[in-house]
Amino acid sequence: MGILIGGKKSNVASSLADFEAISPEKFNMMANSQQVPNGFLFVVGVSKYKKNNGRTFLRCGKDLLFMQNFLPHQKDDFMSSRGFGQIYSLYEPDAEKYADDVVLSESAIYQRDGDRVMLILADGECRNRKCVAEMFEHIRRQKNLLDFAAKDTLPRLYKVTFKKKSCGYFLKDRTYYVFATPVGIPDNQSGEVTKGWLFCDINCGVPAIIPRTREDFVALNASEGDKVSMFNLRDDTLVYEEF
């Protein structure tokens, strides 16, 4: 039966399809041990290097899979550590990686629904603006966020360094390239609407929501063919091109 719900699924030849086929009981046990809250979106991917084996949780076919957890980044006397920094899917920078960064040969974004999952972004879709727009719309509906973007526009590219504090997956003092769109965050008690950002990491698709004044999002205003981090923008998709 497997754990997948919804009409979207991974390529049958992928180890991610093997993950989607595990039993609900096994997934529930793993998700609880990995501290994945119900309703949250999270990354599952195939570890590219053996050095990451300590962060894997399951062998599927020939591969070891990594599963994002929601523990804090830094270990102390009272809390466990999540054991990873940034996540790179398929492509990785030649430099600027941290020792705890994870590199995956393929990855996907799932949403936990009890002992089932829904595939939100398939492998590679985290660099496609149209696919990211669909994920953002899914999040807006579930979180009752208002769409403050200009009419008929796709998510835009930004660069953000988290100078004030971490925001879940996104760590203080680290820089990320993201797709982002402006949203309104309603407060049901006060009746106020806070301007905010709905955004995701271009390298793995992990999303987050943040008030607009928390950090500075620097617009890249990328056009067709422009360089963005390791990629070039081609037909609304970030493409890795070796020269």
Order of alpha helices (4+ residues) and beta strands (2+ residues): beta-alpha-alpha-beta-beta-beta-beta-beta-beta-alpha-beta-beta-beta-beta-beta-beta-beta-beta-beta
